[in-house]
Amino acid sequence: MRHTTLVRAAACMALLGALTACGDDAETAAAEDSERIVVTPGDDEPHDHSTHDHGDDGHDHGDMGDMAAMTGDPDATPADELPDAQLREGEFALLDDAPDGSPEVSGSAYLARTDNGTTLSVDLSGLEADTEYMSHLHAEACSPNAGGDHFKFDPDGSDQPPNEVHLMVPTDDDGAAATTITNDNPASEGAKSMVLHLDDGTKFACADLS
C-alpha cells in the first residue's frame, strides 16, 4: 500500500512539472507575439512588424526625374561645335545688383538650334570650387530686368523641363565648369539670355545670347 502511494505521488509530481513547463512556453510565445504585433491608432487591423516590408528605409524620396532633366553632360559635343547649327553666344558678367561676395565668374554661354532640338553649353571659370550652380534660359536680355522670367517653349505650359531649359553647373576644384544639355524642342528663338543663380536662387550673373 505504501509502495502504491509513493508511485501515485511521483506521477502527480511529474504531471505538475509538465503543466508548469507548458505554462512557461505559452507565456514565452505570448510575449514574443506581443513584441511583433503593434496596433497603430486608427488602424483597423494590427500589423505584424516581423514580416512587414518598409522598402529601402520607409521614406518616400520623391521623383528624381526633374533632377535628371537638369543634369548636363560634360562629355557631350558643345553647342558651338555642332555642325549646321544656328548658333548664338554670349559672355557672362555679374549683374549690377548681384549680392556682395558673388563669385567673379567669367566665360561663355552657347545656344545652338538644330533639327534635333536646342543645345545649351557653358564654359565657365571664377566660380566657387566644388559647388553646384543652377542656370536657366531666360526670356529677356540681361538688362534692365536681369533676364526677366524663364524662357518657356510653351508660354502657357509648365515651369519645369522639358518646357524650360534648366542646367545644373557643377564646378571642379578650381572653380571651373563646362557642361552641355540638349532639349528635343528646337523652337528656342525666344530665349534671350542665360542666367546663373546662387544656391538660394538669387540671380548673380547673366549672358546675353546674340
N, C-alpha and C positions, 0 to 999 in steps of 0.2 A: 504493500500500500504506500509505503514511504517512497519506494522507487518510482511508482506511478506519479505521485505528486511532484517529485523532482523533475520528471520528464515533462509534465504539463507546464511547470514553471519555466523551464528552459524554452519550451516552444513559445510561450507567451512573450518572453523577453525578446526572442528572435523576431516575432511578428511586430512588436513595438518598435524595434530598431529599424525594420524595413519601412514602417509607416513614417517614422521620423525622417529617414533619408528621402523618401518620396516627397515629403513636405518641403525639405530643403531645396530639392531640384525644382519644384514648382515655383518656389519663391524666387530662385535664381532666374528662371526663364521669364517670369513676370517682370523682374527688374530689367532684364535685357530688352524685353518688348517695350517697356515704358521709356527706355532711353531712345529707341528707334522711332516710336510713334509720337509725333508732335502735332497738335491741333492748333492751327493758326486761327486767330479770331476772324470770324467772317467766312471761314471755310465750311462747307457742308460735310466734307469727309476728311479724316486725318490723313497725313502724308507720311509714307514710310521713307525716312531720310536715309535708310541703309541702302536703298536701291534707286532713289530719285537722282536723275542726271541734270546738273545745273549747266552743262556746256563747259566753255572754257573757264570762266570764273564767276558765272552768274550775272555778269553785267552786259548790257547792250552797248556796244561801242559805236553804233551808228553806221551809216553807209559811207564808205571811203571813196565812192565813185567820184565825187566832186574833186577830191584831192588829186586823184589820178588825172582828171581833166585839166588840172593846173600845172602839172609837172612836166617840165621841158626835157629835152634830150640833148645833152652837151655834145653828143657824137653825131647828131643829125646834120645834114647839109644846111649850112646857114642860108638865110633868106637872100643875102647878097651874092650867093654863088649858084642860085637856081637858074637853069637855062630858060630862056624865053619867058621870063617873068616881068611883070610891071612892078618896078622897084621904087619904093620911097624910103628915105632915111632921114635921120636927124641926130643931133648931138645933145647929150644930156647936160643940163645946167641946174643949179639949185634954184628953186622958186624964191621969189622975193620975200615971201612970208614963211619960208622954211624955218622950223624951230631952231633955236640956238643949239649948237653942238651937232647939227646934222652932218653926216659924212660928206666930205668934199668929193663927190662922185664925178667921174668923167667917163666918156665912152659914147657908144653909138647904139641906136635902135634901127632895125631894118624891117621893113614890111613889104612882102612880095605877094603879088596876086598871080596865080596860075589857074589853068583849067582844073587843077586838083584841089584848089582851096586857097586859104590865106595862111602864109607862114610869117611868123614874128620871131626875130632873133635879137639878142642883146650881146654886147661885148663891153664889159664894164671894169673899172678899177677905182680904187679910192674908197671902197666901202669897208665896213667893219668885217674883220676876219671871222670865218666860220659862222656866218649869220644868214638867215633866210629873209629875203625881202619879197613882198608881193608887188606885182606890177599889172597894169591893165591898159588896154587900148581905150582912149577917151574920145569923146565926140567933138571937142573944141580944141583950139590952139592953146598953148601953154599960158599965153597972156590974152586977156586980163583975168581969166577965171580958173587958172591952174588946171586947164583941160576940161573943165565942166564935168558933166556926167560921163559914166561909162558908155562907150560905143556899144550899140546893140545891132545885130543883124536884122532882127525884127523889133522895131521900136516899141511894140506893144507886148513883147514876149518877156521871157524870164530874165532875171538879172544874174543868172549863173551860166557857165558854159553848158552847151555849146553856143548859146545865143550871145554870149560875150566872150572875149578873149582875155583870160587871166593867165599870168605866167609867174610861177614861183622862181625866184632868182637866188640860188644858194651860192655863197662865196667860199673861196678856198682860204687857206691860212694866210694869204697875202691880201685878202680883201678884194680879189678879182673874181669875175664871173663871166661865163659865156655859155649861153643855152638857147635852144630853139624849140618852138612849138608850132604845130600846124592845125588849123581848123578846116574842116571839109567845105565850108562855105566861102566862095571866092568874092562875095559881094561886100567888100570892106572899104569901098570908096569913101564912105562917110567917116572913117576913122581919121582923126586929125593929129593925135599925139599919143605918146606913151608916158605914163606917169608911174613913178616909183613911190612906194609907201613905206613908212616906218612900221614897226611891229604893232603899234597901237592904231594903225590905219591912217595916220596923218600923211598927207602928200608932202614930199620934200624935194623932189627933182622931176624934171619933165623934159621930153624931147619932142619938138615939132617934127611931123613927118611930111616931107615935101620932095 
